[in-house]
Amino acid sequence: MTYVPNAYFIYEEQSQELVERLEANKYGVRITSIYAQDFLDNILEIGNEVGHVVISLSSERISEFLALAHRYDFSIGIVPMASQKEEIKSLYTTLDVDENIEIALRDDAKGIDLVRVNDSLIYSQGIIGTVPLLDENRNKTRRSIVRTFLYSIKKFFSLELEKFDITTDNEQTITTAGSAIVILNHTKSSFLSRIFNFNQSIRDGKITIVIVSPSSIFEYIELITSIFSFSTERKTTPKAIGYAQSKSFTIKASKSVRVRFGPGESLPLPVTCTIVPDAIRLNASDKFWEFNEKQTNDKETIKTLNLPDKNEALTYMAHKIPLFKSASEERFKELFQILRLDAKVNSNYLVLMVLSTLLASFGLFANSTAVIIGAMLVAPLMTPIVAVAMGLLRAERKIINDSLFKIVIGILLAIMASSTLALLMPHSSITDEMMSRINPTLLDLGIAIFSGVAAAYSKSFKEITQNLAGVAIAVALVPPLSVAGIGLGYGEFSVFSGAFLLFFTNLVGIILAAVVTFQVLGFSNVVKSKKSVALVFALILAVSYPLYVSYDQIIQKYNISKMLKEQRFVVNNKYVIIDEANIVFHGDVKILNLSIAVRESLSREDLEELKKSIQLLFDTKLFIKTKVEYIL
């Protein structure tokens, strides 16, 4: 191996410690060490005398010295610092400083290509538009990592696609829409190289441009995830990416006005990007040259199948990208056809409503959870409710009217069937399964909302439509209707009103959640029937108050029970232990049911004393019922 006879070593403060090692090299190279800024100040005088330069500089300065190497025709070697991970990776070097010095002093420099953007050379990349979290140049100029992150997040949720007109060296035209174009001299210098292998050499005589065109925020998140994942190779092009390779590109943009290619450096659009073959002579590792062999293939590469076409580009302009990708026309039509059928009343629906209601009613009378679950599986009420949601989102009045009519018919059939059964069974009592459905709380509203999300999501994808059965079990639409009918049959208005409130809570919760879910899934950019959805939201607010009251009563019951169990009562020298305490609300009346344990029998006087002691703990009057157990 031969080495250059003379070389300048250009350093900064952070690499000053290398001066002594360079000057004491064992390869016979005479080193002239000079501070970076001093070299720049004297470049006009010494530039033509320089034959070889070794640099150990910050990332921002490397590009500047590569441009000088091209202008003054000197060869260059790079000794990256330990903190420069990207430079180490792109140069295929290691953290071994002595090894890097040896490579930098060799007399075997080879030419590498650079990209000229108008009249400026770029070594790594140039950016047109916005690529939040990937804009390396912007990140390097920000002092605070937190500020950089917050700035990126702000840009992240305001991403817009713009129209790009791109012409290649062979006069091929690409008209598309994207949030940004990244111009790459060599792909290893960019985060985007982590997505998949562009198969680009720094000596292939071509430029690579990458068009970033996410159709949704989540698609962009997927792109970011793929970049920062551990996998470094990918055979297929990500959905949000298109790219092209050519000797030159002319790029015009509808909104962006400059291309950024360095800290504080930019050029006005339109720009013409051309490759400069063998622009500089570089010392690099054997592995670097192995991965960057000289290539002479003039064939252009254009991969834009994932990008909007010329017609779509105009529709994307000046609109912020949605949270989720808009549903395809095919998927939209398929779902709409299904929902139109779901909104229609048919004989199967009528039969299943009666059967599921009767099955649920018998299960309620028998206090059988298994039978009630079976009724939920048979019940067909979920489908017209989901159809109403889509109708409200798209302002499809016919679907709304048909679905609401179908739901009302189902409600009437369920109440009639269950109340008739209650009249035929006058001696049956209200069971625990019935009682559990007459005091709905805010928890039930939460169940309804998430069930609505699950129902809309399941309906949107035919491969998981069968999951609607599970959703029906979770939200339980028919059993509350059955309880309401039974209450009506028995003349128990409190049972009817409580159970129907639960059903109505489920109904409006599912509708509102399904509307939002369909919008998020891209079936409409805006809610077209805003007044109707506002009415549904108002109904949810209306039912939220009694639900809150019920929930508050549950909290009160828990607190009262806990408080009483922690109390120790002594009545006329007799110890009384409270095992269980349950308070029941009947309007303004509070009934406290107690189970107490004692060792001695309690007289009437003792019980009156216990009542007074308990009453002192409450602000309102209580009716107390006591069950006494004796400890032997």
Stockholm file with secondary structure:
# STOCKHOLM 1.0

chainA/1-632         MTYVPNAYFIYEEQSQELVERLEANKYGVRITSIYAQDFLDNILEIGNEVGHVVISLSSERISEFLALAHRYDFSIGIVPMASQKEEIKSLYTTLDVDENIEIALRDDAKGIDLVRVNDSLIYSQGIIGTVPLLDENRNKTRRSIVRTFLYSIKKFFSLELEKFDITTDNEQTITTAGSAIVILNHTKSSFLSRIFNFNQSIRDGKITIVIVSPSSIFEYIELITSIFSFSTERKTTPKAIGYAQSKSFTIKASKSVRVRFGPGESLPLPVTCTIVPDAIRLNASDKFWEFNEKQTNDKETIKTLNLPDKNEALTYMAHKIPLFKSASEERFKELFQILRLDAKVNSNYLVLMVLSTLLASFGLFANSTAVIIGAMLVAPLMTPIVAVAMGLLRAERKIINDSLFKIVIGILLAIMASSTLALLMPHSSITDEMMSRINPTLLDLGIAIFSGVAAAYSKSFKEITQNLAGVAIAVALVPPLSVAGIGLGYGEFSVFSGAFLLFFTNLVGIILAAVVTFQVLGFSNVVKSKKSVALVFALILAVSYPLYVSYDQIIQKYNISKMLKEQRFVVNNKYVIIDEANIVFHGDVKILNLSIAVRESLSREDLEELKKSIQLLFDTKLFIKTKVEYIL
#=GR chainA/1-632 SS CCBCSEEEEEECGGGGGGHHHHHTCSSCCEEEEEEHHHHHHTHHHHGGGCCEEEEECCHHHHHHHHHHHHHHTCEEEECCCTTCHHHHHHTTCCSCHHHHHHHHTBSCCEEEEEEEETTEEESSEEEEECCTTTCHHHHHHCSCHHHHHHHHHHHHTTCBBEEEEEEETTCCEEEEEESEEEEESSGGGSGGGGTSCCCCCTTSSCEEEEEECCSSHHHHHHHHHHHHSSCCCCSSCCTTEEEEEESEEEEEESSCCEEEEETTEEEESSEEEEEEEEEEEEECCHHHHHHSCCCCCCCCEEECTTSCCHHHHHHHBTCBCCSSCCCCHHHHHHHHHHHHHHTSCCHHHHHHHHHHHHHHHHHHHTTCHHHHHHHHHHCCTHHHHHHHHHHHHHTCHHHHHHHHHHHHHHHHHHHHHHHHHHHHCTTCCCCHHHHTTSSCCHHHHHHHHHHHHHHHHHHHCGGGGGGHHHHHHHHCCHHHHHHHHHHHHHTCHHHHHHHHHHHHHHHHHHHHHHHHHHHHTTSCSSCSCHHHHHHHHHHHHHHHHHHHHHHHHHHHHHHHHHHHHHCCEEETTEEEEEEEEEEEEETTEEEEEEEEEESSCCCHHHHHHHHHHHHTTCSSCEEEEEEEEECC
#=GC SS_cons         CCBCSEEEEEECGGGGGGHHHHHTCSSCCEEEEEEHHHHHHTHHHHGGGCCEEEEECCHHHHHHHHHHHHHHTCEEEECCCTTCHHHHHHTTCCSCHHHHHHHHTBSCCEEEEEEEETTEEESSEEEEECCTTTCHHHHHHCSCHHHHHHHHHHHHTTCBBEEEEEEETTCCEEEEEESEEEEESSGGGSGGGGTSCCCCCTTSSCEEEEEECCSSHHHHHHHHHHHHSSCCCCSSCCTTEEEEEESEEEEEESSCCEEEEETTEEEESSEEEEEEEEEEEEECCHHHHHHSCCCCCCCCEEECTTSCCHHHHHHHBTCBCCSSCCCCHHHHHHHHHHHHHHTSCCHHHHHHHHHHHHHHHHHHHTTCHHHHHHHHHHCCTHHHHHHHHHHHHHTCHHHHHHHHHHHHHHHHHHHHHHHHHHHHCTTCCCCHHHHTTSSCCHHHHHHHHHHHHHHHHHHHCGGGGGGHHHHHHHHCCHHHHHHHHHHHHHTCHHHHHHHHHHHHHHHHHHHHHHHHHHHHTTSCSSCSCHHHHHHHHHHHHHHHHHHHHHHHHHHHHHHHHHHHHHCCEEETTEEEEEEEEEEEEETTEEEEEEEEEESSCCCHHHHHHHHHHHHTTCSSCEEEEEEEEECC
//
